[in-house]
Amino acid sequence: MKTIGILSDTHSYLDPEIARHFKDCDEIWHAGDIGDADVLRQLSEMAPTVRAVSGNVDHGEVRRRCPELMIFETGGVKVLLTHIGGYPGKWGRGMSKLIADNSINLVVDGHSHILKVMPDPALGVLLVNPGAAGRQGWQKVRTIVRLTIDDNEVKTLDVIHL
């Protein structure tokens, strides 16, 4: 079993509460708009594996270190991690084909600052957008997500309000 902490849109602010919620995570995934590269350093102190993509506001070191899109497998689940991906019924340009061509099981994105957990039965994929963890933006509630993967599928998913 793997425990994954998921966040997005920190915009250089990493709430101290995140460390408490992600302390037992095997991996942390950041879906872009990281801000300062120090956020990546702080996350690497919380979990042995950190996967992060750059977002539309990222630049400099973050842009050099983090690709715009990652496809990987963990715990038997094929994951697509990006910043701007859309959601079922409103996927971004080329996303449906990318999901289908790569047999993706789980799409994780950010950008909207809106928490979304939605299945797409047509593509056989689950979308997770953890909302925004940072203070910048219009969101009234800051959120992160914690999920477990076991036996090649997402078993539990918890939404955490900061």
Backbone as CSV, one residue per row, in Angstrom:
resi,resn,N_x,N_y,N_z,CA_x,CA_y,CA_z,C_x,C_y,C_z
1,MET,0.851,-1.186,0.000,0.000,0.000,0.000,0.889,1.239,0.000
2,LYS,0.499,2.240,-0.788,1.209,3.517,-0.836,0.261,4.630,-0.419
3,THR,0.791,5.556,0.349,0.032,6.744,0.737,0.632,7.931,0.010
4,ILE,-0.235,8.702,-0.637,0.190,9.820,-1.472,-0.440,11.105,-0.964
5,GLY,0.368,12.137,-0.794,-0.127,13.481,-0.496,-0.139,14.281,-1.782
6,ILE,-1.245,14.966,-2.052,-1.388,15.718,-3.303,-1.755,17.163,-2.979
7,LEU,-1.036,18.088,-3.635,-1.340,19.503,-3.463,-1.050,20.249,-4.754
8,SER,-1.521,21.469,-4.814,-1.318,22.308,-5.989,-1.426,23.766,-5.574
9,ASP,-0.940,24.620,-6.444,-1.136,26.070,-6.313,-0.717,26.597,-4.938
10,THR,0.513,26.264,-4.549,1.042,26.794,-3.289,1.494,28.237,-3.444
11,HIS,1.896,28.629,-4.642,2.319,30.008,-4.903,3.298,30.514,-3.840
12,SER,4.315,29.694,-3.554,5.418,29.995,-2.618,5.053,29.894,-1.143
13,TYR,3.833,29.513,-0.815,3.436,29.396,0.591,3.115,27.935,0.907
14,LEU,3.861,27.356,1.841,3.601,25.995,2.272,3.114,26.035,3.715
15,ASP,1.828,25.835,3.885,1.208,25.865,5.205,1.886,24.838,6.117
16,PRO,2.271,25.222,7.341,2.912,24.283,8.261,2.058,23.045,8.571
17,GLU,0.740,23.161,8.455,-0.152,22.021,8.704,0.042,20.892,7.688
18,ILE,0.544,21.227,6.512,0.727,20.214,5.476,1.691,19.135,5.956
19,ALA,2.745,19.519,6.652,3.719,18.545,7.159,3.049,17.522,8.065
20,ARG,2.124,17.953,8.868,1.405,17.032,9.763,0.560,16.041,8.967
21,HIS,-0.101,16.529,7.942,-0.991,15.668,7.157,-0.231,14.738,6.211
22,PHE,0.962,15.142,5.791,1.735,14.353,4.842,2.885,13.581,5.495
23,LYS,2.971,13.592,6.822,4.145,13.020,7.502,4.364,11.536,7.232
24,ASP,3.333,10.775,6.998,3.487,9.333,6.752,3.329,8.970,5.277
25,CYS,3.397,9.947,4.406,3.219,9.682,2.981,4.468,9.067,2.367
26,ASP,4.253,8.141,1.454,5.341,7.544,0.690,5.776,8.478,-0.434
27,GLU,4.807,9.229,-0.968,5.082,10.157,-2.061,4.245,11.414,-1.860
28,ILE,4.748,12.525,-2.404,3.986,13.775,-2.478,4.011,14.213,-3.931
29,TRP,2.835,14.587,-4.440,2.722,15.084,-5.808,2.244,16.526,-5.770
30,HIS,2.962,17.403,-6.462,2.580,18.820,-6.548,2.175,19.105,-7.987
31,ALA,0.939,19.550,-8.179,0.379,19.762,-9.514,0.550,21.196,-10.016
32,GLY,1.684,21.802,-9.724,2.049,23.069,-10.354,1.645,24.336,-9.640
33,ASP,2.177,25.442,-10.161,2.149,26.755,-9.507,2.775,26.627,-8.114
34,ILE,3.996,26.132,-8.138,4.773,25.898,-6.933,5.215,27.220,-6.326
35,GLY,5.707,28.112,-7.172,6.250,29.383,-6.693,7.731,29.229,-6.426
36,ASP,8.156,29.518,-5.230,9.564,29.438,-4.855,10.021,27.982,-4.790
37,ALA,11.227,27.702,-5.302,11.772,26.345,-5.299,11.960,25.800,-3.889
38,ASP,11.991,26.659,-2.889,12.123,26.191,-1.505,10.937,25.305,-1.096
39,VAL,9.796,25.501,-1.724,8.632,24.644,-1.461,8.994,23.187,-1.773
40,LEU,9.713,22.959,-2.873,10.122,21.603,-3.238,11.067,21.017,-2.188
41,ARG,11.980,21.830,-1.678,12.898,21.375,-0.641,12.127,20.967,0.613
42,GLN,11.181,21.803,1.010,10.391,21.497,2.208,9.578,20.214,2.027
43,LEU,9.022,20.017,0.853,8.254,18.804,0.587,9.160,17.570,0.628
44,SER,10.387,17.703,0.146,11.309,16.566,0.139,11.712,16.147,1.548
45,GLU,11.511,17.019,2.522,11.765,16.662,3.918,10.600,15.884,4.528
46,MET,9.461,15.866,3.838,8.267,15.192,4.351,8.085,13.783,3.815
47,ALA,8.611,13.503,2.634,8.386,12.194,2.008,9.605,11.801,1.189
48,PRO,9.843,10.507,1.045,11.010,10.062,0.290,10.951,10.369,-1.209
49,THR,9.745,10.479,-1.750,9.585,10.769,-3.177,8.673,11.973,-3.351
50,VAL,9.152,12.965,-4.112,8.344,14.128,-4.465,8.333,14.227,-5.986
51,ARG,7.140,14.292,-6.536,6.970,14.477,-7.980,6.250,15.806,-8.156
52,ALA,6.787,16.648,-9.032,6.191,17.972,-9.204,6.278,18.405,-10.660
53,VAL,5.231,19.088,-11.098,5.213,19.688,-12.437,5.139,21.195,-12.286
54,SER,5.617,21.889,-13.300,5.552,23.353,-13.265,4.178,23.813,-13.736
55,GLY,3.800,24.978,-13.247,2.531,25.578,-13.635,2.753,26.856,-14.405
56,ASN,1.669,27.512,-14.747,1.750,28.702,-15.598,2.416,29.891,-14.920
57,VAL,2.513,29.917,-13.597,3.202,31.034,-12.933,4.625,30.678,-12.530
58,ASP,5.031,29.437,-12.718,6.378,29.033,-12.318,7.416,29.510,-13.331
59,HIS,8.606,29.795,-12.819,9.700,30.264,-13.661,11.027,29.868,-13.011
60,GLY,12.122,30.260,-13.609,13.448,30.063,-13.035,13.735,28.618,-12.677
61,GLU,14.212,28.402,-11.448,14.632,27.082,-10.997,13.488,26.065,-11.044
62,VAL,12.294,26.466,-10.651,11.157,25.535,-10.675,10.893,25.085,-12.102
63,ARG,10.899,25.994,-13.038,10.650,25.653,-14.444,11.747,24.720,-14.972
64,ARG,12.993,24.957,-14.546,14.100,24.097,-14.993,14.018,22.697,-14.379
65,ARG,13.568,22.596,-13.155,13.532,21.308,-12.439,12.283,20.483,-12.709
66,CYS,11.184,21.141,-13.025,9.891,20.451,-13.100,9.318,20.524,-14.511
67,PRO,9.028,19.372,-15.112,8.401,19.385,-16.437,6.951,19.868,-16.349
68,GLU,6.355,20.114,-17.482,4.946,20.529,-17.502,4.004,19.340,-17.338
69,LEU,4.499,18.156,-17.606,3.653,16.963,-17.562,4.526,15.759,-17.203
70,MET,3.991,14.889,-16.376,4.669,13.641,-16.027,3.684,12.491,-16.169
71,ILE,4.168,11.381,-16.707,3.404,10.138,-16.726,4.275,9.102,-16.031
72,PHE,3.704,8.448,-15.031,4.458,7.465,-14.264,3.496,6.444,-13.678
73,GLU,4.072,5.372,-13.148,3.263,4.346,-12.497,3.709,4.214,-11.052
74,THR,2.747,4.107,-10.156,3.050,3.846,-8.759,1.977,2.926,-8.198
75,GLY,2.403,1.890,-7.526,1.454,0.941,-6.946,0.536,0.294,-7.954
76,GLY,0.983,0.209,-9.204,0.168,-0.395,-10.246,-0.842,0.550,-10.878
77,VAL,-0.808,1.827,-10.496,-1.725,2.835,-11.053,-0.922,3.747,-11.979
78,LYS,-1.400,3.921,-13.194,-0.743,4.792,-14.175,-1.294,6.203,-13.989
79,VAL,-0.379,7.151,-13.739,-0.743,8.513,-13.349,-0.259,9.517,-14.389
80,LEU,-1.094,10.495,-14.678,-0.710,11.661,-15.463,-0.815,12.859,-14.528
81,LEU,0.311,13.535,-14.304,0.377,14.704,-13.424,0.691,15.917,-14.278
82,THR,-0.155,16.934,-14.208,0.048,18.157,-14.969,-0.605,19.316,-14.215
83,HIS,-0.427,20.527,-14.703,-1.042,21.671,-14.032,-2.396,22.013,-14.647
84,ILE,-2.444,22.136,-15.960,-3.694,22.502,-16.634,-4.119,21.323,-17.501
85,GLY,-5.078,20.548,-16.997,-5.527,19.368,-17.727,-7.007,19.367,-18.039
86,GLY,-7.758,20.126,-17.262,-9.207,20.105,-17.425,-9.822,19.050,-16.539
87,TYR,-11.000,18.601,-16.937,-11.731,17.615,-16.141,-12.727,16.905,-17.046
88,PRO,-13.306,15.796,-16.587,-14.219,15.038,-17.438,-15.307,15.914,-18.063
89,GLY,-15.444,15.776,-19.363,-16.402,16.589,-20.117,-15.810,17.910,-20.580
90,LYS,-14.692,18.328,-19.983,-14.026,19.590,-20.352,-12.502,19.409,-20.314
91,TRP,-12.030,18.271,-20.836,-10.595,18.037,-20.871,-9.923,19.074,-21.758
92,GLY,-8.704,19.431,-21.412,-7.923,20.350,-22.231,-7.575,19.708,-23.567
93,ARG,-7.107,20.535,-24.467,-6.779,20.098,-25.821,-5.775,18.933,-25.787
94,GLY,-6.141,17.844,-26.416,-5.281,16.682,-26.540,-5.257,15.756,-25.333
95,MET,-5.909,16.146,-24.231,-5.847,15.342,-23.010,-6.552,13.992,-23.164
96,SER,-7.716,13.968,-23.772,-8.447,12.696,-23.929,-7.596,11.678,-24.667
97,LYS,-6.950,12.108,-25.733,-6.094,11.212,-26.518,-4.886,10.771,-25.693
98,LEU,-4.275,11.696,-24.972,-3.121,11.384,-24.126,-3.493,10.358,-23.056
99,ILE,-4.655,10.545,-22.447,-5.147,9.619,-21.420,-5.364,8.234,-22.024
100,ALA,-6.062,8.186,-23.148,-6.366,6.901,-23.793,-5.101,6.218,-24.312
101,ASP,-4.250,6.957,-24.996,-3.039,6.376,-25.594,-2.070,5.816,-24.557
102,ASN,-2.099,6.360,-23.344,-1.162,5.940,-22.309,-1.808,5.079,-21.220
103,SER,-3.061,4.680,-21.434,-3.789,3.831,-20.473,-3.728,4.398,-19.054
104,ILE,-3.991,5.698,-18.950,-3.935,6.407,-17.669,-5.118,5.984,-16.804
105,ASN,-4.848,5.762,-15.500,-5.902,5.448,-14.533,-6.288,6.653,-13.686
106,LEU,-5.316,7.549,-13.457,-5.508,8.681,-12.547,-4.877,9.927,-13.139
107,VAL,-5.672,10.980,-13.277,-5.171,12.282,-13.714,-5.185,13.200,-12.506
108,VAL,-4.046,13.865,-12.266,-3.944,14.852,-11.188,-3.546,16.165,-11.824
109,ASP,-4.356,17.201,-11.578,-4.009,18.531,-12.080,-4.384,19.590,-11.061
110,GLY,-4.122,20.823,-11.393,-4.389,21.943,-10.498,-4.992,23.093,-11.276
111,HIS,-4.441,24.277,-11.090,-4.735,25.500,-11.831,-6.036,26.196,-11.448
112,SER,-7.124,25.482,-11.324,-8.430,26.112,-11.129,-8.645,26.629,-9.705
113,HIS,-7.851,26.141,-8.742,-8.042,26.435,-7.312,-9.356,25.854,-6.806
114,ILE,-9.964,24.967,-7.591,-11.241,24.352,-7.232,-11.020,22.855,-7.016
115,LEU,-11.343,22.366,-5.835,-11.245,20.948,-5.537,-12.208,20.175,-6.434
116,LYS,-11.687,19.148,-7.107,-12.529,18.290,-7.934,-12.023,16.861,-7.811
117,VAL,-12.921,15.936,-7.575,-12.651,14.503,-7.639,-13.771,13.937,-8.490
118,MET,-13.427,13.553,-9.719,-14.459,13.164,-10.687,-14.006,11.963,-11.510
119,PRO,-14.854,10.945,-11.604,-14.540,9.851,-12.534,-14.942,10.238,-13.951
120,ASP,-14.246,9.686,-14.915,-14.639,9.810,-16.319,-14.855,8.387,-16.832
121,PRO,-16.103,7.907,-16.771,-16.384,6.529,-17.175,-16.007,6.251,-18.631
122,ALA,-16.122,7.245,-19.487,-15.812,7.040,-20.900,-14.339,6.707,-21.107
123,LEU,-13.470,7.321,-20.318,-12.031,7.073,-20.438,-11.510,6.118,-19.373
124,GLY,-12.361,5.754,-18.410,-11.938,4.861,-17.347,-10.861,5.467,-16.467
125,VAL,-11.001,6.742,-16.167,-9.983,7.472,-15.416,-10.636,8.258,-14.279
126,LEU,-9.872,8.489,-13.234,-10.308,9.335,-12.130,-9.497,10.617,-12.171
127,LEU,-10.162,11.763,-12.075,-9.487,13.054,-11.984,-9.450,13.483,-10.528
128,VAL,-8.279,13.956,-10.084,-8.146,14.577,-8.773,-7.484,15.928,-8.964
129,ASN,-8.204,16.979,-8.623,-7.640,18.322,-8.532,-7.747,18.689,-7.061
130,PRO,-6.602,18.825,-6.372,-6.646,19.037,-4.928,-7.058,20.439,-4.500
131,GLY,-7.395,21.310,-5.442,-7.697,22.695,-5.088,-6.402,23.434,-4.813
132,ALA,-6.484,24.540,-4.130,-5.298,25.368,-3.867,-4.869,25.245,-2.412
133,ALA,-3.563,25.018,-2.217,-3.007,24.934,-0.865,-2.428,26.259,-0.396
134,GLY,-2.167,27.161,-1.330,-1.554,28.449,-0.991,-2.569,29.513,-0.622
135,ARG,-2.041,30.677,-0.307,-2.912,31.795,0.091,-3.270,32.709,-1.062
136,GLN,-2.572,32.617,-2.164,-2.845,33.481,-3.311,-3.992,32.914,-4.127
137,GLY,-4.929,33.770,-4.501,-6.067,33.328,-5.300,-7.378,33.681,-4.626
138,TRP,-8.436,33.308,-5.253,-9.774,33.704,-4.804,-10.440,32.670,-3.906
139,GLN,-9.823,31.479,-3.770,-10.461,30.406,-3.002,-10.688,30.821,-1.551
140,LYS,-11.801,30.411,-0.997,-12.121,30.697,0.399,-11.605,29.590,1.323
141,VAL,-11.504,28.381,0.784,-11.024,27.234,1.548,-9.801,26.672,0.833
142,ARG,-8.726,26.477,1.579,-7.521,25.867,1.024,-7.574,24.369,1.309
143,THR,-7.269,23.565,0.290,-7.417,22.125,0.417,-6.193,21.372,-0.119
144,ILE,-5.990,20.181,0.426,-5.034,19.208,-0.076,-5.746,17.858,-0.065
145,VAL,-5.130,16.864,-0.688,-5.735,15.542,-0.770,-4.705,14.508,-0.335
146,ARG,-5.188,13.488,0.309,-4.359,12.353,0.699,-5.089,11.105,0.228
147,LEU,-4.379,10.239,-0.503,-5.032,9.020,-0.979,-4.112,7.822,-0.776
148,THR,-4.720,6.655,-0.816,-3.945,5.423,-0.749,-4.182,4.619,-2.019
149,ILE,-3.113,3.970,-2.443,-3.159,3.088,-3.598,-2.770,1.703,-3.106
150,ASP,-3.603,0.726,-3.421,-3.338,-0.649,-3.015,-3.967,-1.578,-4.042
151,ASP,-3.324,-2.686,-4.301,-3.846,-3.655,-5.273,-4.204,-3.003,-6.599
152,ASN,-3.326,-2.113,-7.074,-3.462,-1.485,-8.395,-4.659,-0.543,-8.538
153,GLU,-5.148,-0.003,-7.425,-6.247,0.966,-7.533,-6.240,1.942,-6.360
154,VAL,-6.900,3.065,-6.579,-7.073,4.054,-5.509,-8.085,3.469,-4.541
155,LYS,-7.682,3.325,-3.289,-8.556,2.703,-2.274,-9.279,3.734,-1.425
156,THR,-8.546,4.739,-0.936,-9.167,5.781,-0.108,-8.711,7.140,-0.605
157,LEU,-9.531,8.137,-0.379,-9.199,9.503,-0.748,-9.808,10.420,0.303
158,ASP,-8.945,11.212,0.944,-9.387,12.144,1.963,-9.091,13.564,1.521
159,VAL,-10.082,14.424,1.637,-9.912,15.850,1.384,-9.629,16.514,2.727
160,ILE,-8.574,17.321,2.768,-8.165,17.974,4.003,-8.283,19.486,3.815
161,HIS,-9.030,20.126,4.702,-9.181,21.578,4.681,-8.097,22.175,5.576
162,LEU,-7.375,23.128,5.037,-6.307,23.773,5.816,-6.846,24.985,6.552
